[in-house]
Amino acid sequence: MSAFRTHGRGHLNGPVVVIGAGLLGASIGLGLRGRGVPVFLSDPSPTNQAVAVDIGAGLPLGELGNETPELVVVAAPPDVTADVVAGALADYPDSVVVDIASVKAAILAELRSRGVDLARYVGTHPMAGREKSGPVAARGELFTSMPWVVCPAEETSAAATQAARALATDLGAVVSEFTAEEHDEAVALVSHLPQVMSSLTASRLQGTPLHALSLAGNGLRDTTRIAASDPTLWVQILGGNARKVVDILYGVREDLNRLIGTLEAPAAPGARLDLAQLISEGNAGQARIPGKHGGPPQAYSWLTVLVDDKPGQIALLLTEIGEIGVNVEDLRLDHSSGQNVGMVELSVLPNKHDHLIEALNDRGWRVLQ
């Protein structure tokens, strides 16, 4: 295997071949080309490839000529990733090959069973995406500040791992290194379970009268947002990580049975305590989710500001908060049912909460607590 060629602090020189010109593949191409790295694209769909080329994500693979790629990125669906990786390792015997599929252990096991050269292969997973799909939705900054997991196998060379890390770093991602098993176990909990629970919740809304859905607020919208995900992709993801997901769902089933049993006799001795404990356990779990910039969780204070539903109001509100000298830690938007106003929910540090309310009231904003 030829040496991995880097300059500076481990950046890619290229050329880079991207196999799969969908949302993620085209976004990788745009991001790398923005850094001046030459990219060549291949996709089974001529339309996808043409669109990706048109938006500037790379050149057609046929224009690579006889040059050896520094890196080959396989951006294929999970159910064909092992086949495409094996083909790329054979077609480019002097190149590092990485994939970006959202499951890792099954792909690694399949490649190992085929006896391919795992020294040049690295499984990776960028934890980024959009509700839209295809190259037309691609963005060069899609991976900026997002987690990117690198999963080298025992056989993977240090040079190949360095190449995979350089890819993520060049695209502005935050790199973590896991084993394939550790990765699949982690995403089963933090990604795959939320998708399942969101889809199951949203499925209960089928046939619900519209007058009932008109009562929905941010809680339902937040809970079901990812239920709009692509079913075909999630069939592959859940199938590829089924064992890890099932293990977690067993625990969820126990909790549901416990909740059902309690609610079937809500006035029984101990029932209210059990309900309180269940909600408190959720509080404790939610509090462990990393906070701003990946740091430890931090408690913020929330307030709601009513704004007229017309152009420029939110921008004006944020500008005035900046003039007051308070940093907004988080922001959510909602609409008041039946009224021509919006509700901007803001979180700030607790020691800034009262000061911000007073200052906004002085400036004529309507603040709810």
ABEGO torsion letter per residue (X at the ends): XBBBBBBEAGBBAOBBBBBEABAAAAAAAAAAAAAGBBBBBBBABAAAAAAAAAAGAEBBAAAAEABBBABBBBBBBAAAAAAAAAAAAAABAABBBBBABABAAAAAAAAAAAGBBAAABBBBBBBBEBABBEAAABBAAAABGBBBBBBBBAABBAAAAAAAAAAAAAAGBBBBBBBAAAAAAAAAAAAAAAAAAAAAAAAAABGBBAAAAAABBAAAAAAAAAAABBAAAAAAAAAAAAAAAAAAAAAAAAAAAAAAAAAABAABBGAAAAAAAAAAAAAAAAAABBBBGGBBBBBBBBBBBBBBBBBGAAAAAAAAAAAAGBBBABBBBBBBBGBBBBBBBBBBBAAAAAAAAAAAAAAGBBBBX
